Amino acid sequence: MTEPKNDVPSPKPRRLTRALLIGSLALNLLIIGVVGGAVISLRGHGDKRPASDRFGSPYIKALTFDDKREVGRAIRSTYRKSDVDHRADHRLYREALTVLRTSPLDETSLRDLVASLDQAGERRRVMARDVFLAKILSMSDAERASYADRLEEVLERGPKDKKRPPKQP
């Protein structure tokens, strides 16, 4: 004898199980995103100079947001017009690695490479300083006074690094 056909369809996955799977996937993606974001944000920070070691840090901090953008764009434009070659600097660093690994050390080559890198950096600093000064010189008396007030605030705040308090004069 044949079994009677059951007109009831086979049961579908339960909604609760499906919701748990989706929730688990979402939680895993959230954890991966948090960990990945932390890794990306921390990578490379160890080799950067503190902001106070770069040109005019208090001067730049005291600029308004729009002025910072304007100065930054002008500096990049000046670099492009002057054919500043960052790749050449990278090549010099690579050459320095080769010199450092040779024995005996070729002191003259190392000094020449360091001097070349220093000259390239000084050239860029002079260009940036000129752009910055052009911005300050283009300000009206009221704008300059406001800028001076902001600069004074930046100087009074001091460095953000609480581990190293500012040196007392």
N, C-alpha and C positions, 0 to 999 in steps of 0.2 A: 504494500500500500504506500502511496506517496503522501508526503507530509503536506499539510495545508500551507498554502502560500501566505506569508505574512505581509500585509499591505503597509505595515509601519516601516519607514525607512530606517536605515542603521543610524545609531545616535552620532551626532556631530561632536567635535571636541567641545568640551564645556567652556563656557564663557569665562569662568573664573581661571581656568588653566591658561587660557589664551591671554587674559589680562595679566597674569603673573609672568608669563614669558615676555610679553611686551615691556612690562615694568622692569624686569631683570635686564633686558637689553638696554633700556633707557639708562638704568643705573650704571651699567658697565660703560656705556658711551660717556656718561658724565664723569666717571672716575678717570677714564682714558684722557678726556679733555682737560681735566684739572691737572693731572700729572704731566701731560704733554705741554700744557701752557706754562707750568712751573719750569720745566726743563728748558723750554725756548726762552723764557724771560731771564733765566739765570745764566744761560750760555754766553760766554764772551765778556761778562762784566768784570772778570778778574784782571783783564789786560788793559782796561781803559784807564786813562789818567783821570784823576778827580777834576771836576769842573773848574776848581780854583786854579789848576795848573794851566788851563787853556787861556788864550788871549782874552783879556778884558772881561772875564766872567762877571764881575759885579756890574760893569758897564752894560753888558748885554742883558743881564737879568733885569736891569732897571728900565729897559725899553718896553714899550707897550707891545702887545701880541702882534698887532699889525706892523709895527716898526721892525720887530724881530724878523717877521716874514719878508718884509721889503729888503732889509739888510742882507738876509740869507740869500735871497734870489739875486741880489746885486753882486754878492761875493761869487756865487756860482757862475754868473754871467761873466764876471771879470776873469775867473779861472779859465772859462772856455775861450774867451777872446785872447788870452795870453798863452794858450796852449799848455796849461799846467798838465803835466803827464804823471799821474799817480802810478801808472804801470812801470814807469822808469824807476820810481822809488822802490817798487816791489822787486824789480830786477836787482837793484843795488843791495837790498836786504838779502836776496838769494846769494849774491856774490860774497857778501859778508859771511854768510854761513860757510861757504866754501873756504874762505880765508881762515875762519876760526877753526876749521877742522884740519887744516894742514899743519904739519910739523916739520920744521920749526915755523912758528907764527911769523908771517910777513907783516911786521908792524907798520911799515910804510903803506902797504895796500890797505890795511885796516883803517889807518888814520885818514887816508884819501877817501875811502868809502864813507866813513862817518862824516867827514867834512862836506862831501857832496850832498849827503842826506840833510845835513844841517843847513846848507845853503838853500836847498830846495824848500825846506820848511820855513826858513826865514823869508824867502821870496813870497810864499803864500801868506805868512803873517803880515808882511808889509802891505800886500794887496788888501787883505781883510781890514787892517787898521785904516787904510785910506778910504775904503768904502764906509766904514763906521764913522770916521771923522767927517766925511762928506754929509752923512745923514745928520749928525749933530750940528754942523755948520748951516744946514738948510732949515733948521728949526727957528721958529719965531722966538722972541724973548719969553713969551708966556709958556710956550712948549718946552723951552730949555729950563725954565724955572720949575715946571712940573716934573721934568726929567730929573733935575737935581734933587728934588724932594724924594722921588722914588729911589734914586741912587743912595741917598742918605739912609733910607729905610733898609735897603739891601745891606749896606755896610753895618748898620746897627744890629741886624739879625745875625750876622756872622755866618760861619759855615754850618751846613746841616749835620755834619758829622759830630755827634755828641761825644764820641769816644776821644776825639782830639780837640780839646777846647782851643779857641783862638789864642795866638801868642799875644801877650801883653807887651806894649811898647816900653 
